[in-house]
C-alpha cells in the first residue's frame, strides 16, 4: 500500500524551486482554487520547467518576497517587475521580480488529457479569459456551480 505524505506548501515548493533551478522538470498536484477554472485544485497536475522566456499569459511558480510561493498567471511585465493574478481571483494581484520566477507551467494534466499551455487554442482561451476580467465574478459563479 502506498502511503500519502502531505507537506506544507512552503517546504514542498522551496524544494521544487531548487529542483527547477537545477534543470529538472517537475510535476505537481495542484492545490487550492486560485487558478480555477483552468486548473482544478486536488485534481489537476501541472508540469513545470525553469525558463528565462516568459510572457504575459504564462502560468508561473513565483516566490513572493517575505510571503510564500504562488502558481499564478502573468498579467503584466514591466522590465523586471511582474504582476501576477490567479484565474480564480477577481481583484487580488501579486507582484514579484523576474528573478523570483522559479518555473513556468508547460502543460496541465486534466482528466487524462495533456493540455499544452503554449498551444494556439490554449493561448486564445487565456487571452479571452484575461479580457473578461470585469465579468469574472459572475462567470466564476456559474463555473463553480457547474463544477460541483
C-alpha positions in Angstrom: 0.0 0.0 0.0 1.3 3.5 -0.9 1.3 6.0 1.9 0.4 9.5 1.2 2.5 12.3 2.7 1.3 15.9 2.8 3.9 18.6 3.2 3.4 22.3 3.8 3.4 24.4 0.6 6.4 26.4 1.6 8.5 23.3 2.3 7.4 21.5 -0.8 7.7 24.4 -3.1 11.1 25.5 -1.9 12.3 22.1 -2.8 10.5 22.3 -6.2 12.2 25.7 -6.8 15.6 24.1 -6.1 14.9 21.2 -8.5 13.8 23.6 -11.2 16.9 25.7 -10.7 19.0 22.5 -11.3 17.2 21.9 -14.6 14.7 19.3 -13.6 11.2 19.1 -14.9 8.7 18.8 -12.0 5.1 17.5 -12.0 2.9 18.7 -9.1 -0.7 18.1 -8.0 -2.3 21.5 -7.8 -3.9 22.7 -4.6 -6.4 25.5 -4.0 -8.9 27.3 -6.2 -6.9 30.4 -7.2 -6.4 29.1 -10.8 -9.9 27.7 -11.3 -11.3 27.1 -14.0 -8.0 26.5 -15.9 -6.5 24.4 -13.1 -8.7 22.4 -10.6 -7.0 22.0 -7.2 -6.8 18.5 -5.9 -7.5 17.1 -9.4 -5.1 18.6 -12.0 -1.4 18.2 -12.2 1.0 20.8 -13.7 4.3 20.2 -15.4 6.9 22.9 -14.6 10.3 23.8 -16.0 12.8 26.6 -15.5 12.9 29.1 -18.3 14.0 32.6 -18.9 11.4 33.1 -21.7 8.2 34.3 -20.0 5.4 36.3 -21.4 2.0 37.7 -20.4 -0.5 34.9 -20.1 2.1 32.3 -18.8 1.4 30.4 -15.6 4.4 30.6 -13.4 5.6 29.4 -10.0 6.9 32.6 -8.3 8.3 33.4 -4.9 6.7 36.4 -3.3 9.4 38.0 -1.1 8.6 37.6 2.5 5.5 35.6 1.9 5.3 32.4 0.0 5.1 30.7 -3.4 2.2 31.1 -5.8 1.2 29.4 -9.0 -0.4 32.2 -10.9 -0.7 33.8 -14.4 1.4 36.7 -15.5 -0.8 39.7 -16.2 1.8 42.4 -16.9 5.6 42.6 -17.4 7.4 45.9 -16.9 11.1 45.4 -17.2 11.9 43.2 -14.2 8.6 43.8 -12.4 6.0 41.1 -12.9 2.3 41.4 -12.0 0.5 38.1 -11.3 -3.1 37.1 -10.8 -4.9 33.8 -10.2 -7.5 32.9 -12.8 -10.0 32.3 -10.0 -9.3 35.7 -8.4 -11.4 38.8 -9.3 -9.1 41.6 -8.0 -6.2 40.4 -5.9 -2.8 40.7 -7.6 0.7 39.8 -6.6 4.0 41.5 -7.6 7.4 39.9 -7.9 10.7 40.4 -9.7 11.7 38.5 -12.7 14.4 36.7 -10.7 11.7 35.4 -8.4 10.1 33.3 -11.2 11.1 29.7 -10.4 9.5 28.0 -13.3 6.8 28.0 -15.9 3.9 25.6 -16.4 4.4 23.8 -19.7 1.3 21.6 -19.5 -1.7 20.8 -17.4 -2.9 17.3 -16.9 -6.6 17.2 -16.6 -8.9 14.1 -16.6 -6.3 12.1 -18.5 -5.7 14.8 -21.1 -2.5 16.8 -21.5 -3.2 20.5 -22.2 -0.2 22.2 -23.8 -0.1 25.8 -22.4 1.8 27.1 -25.4 -0.8 25.8 -28.0 -2.7 28.3 -30.0 -6.0 27.1 -28.7 -4.9 27.5 -25.1 -3.3 30.9 -25.6 -6.6 32.1 -27.2 -8.6 30.9 -24.3 -6.3 32.7 -21.9 -6.5 36.0 -23.8 -10.3 35.8 -23.8 -10.3 35.0 -20.0 -8.0 37.9 -19.3 -10.1 40.3 -21.3 -13.2 39.1 -19.3 -11.8 40.3 -16.0 -14.6 42.8 -15.4 -17.1 40.0 -15.6 -15.1 37.3 -14.0 -17.0 37.3 -10.7 -20.2 36.3 -12.5 -18.5 33.8 -14.8 -16.7 32.1 -11.9 -20.0 31.8 -10.0 -21.5 29.9 -13.0 -18.4 27.8 -13.5 -18.3 26.8 -9.8 -22.0 25.9 -9.9 -21.5 23.6 -12.9 -18.4 22.0 -11.5 -19.9 20.9 -8.2 
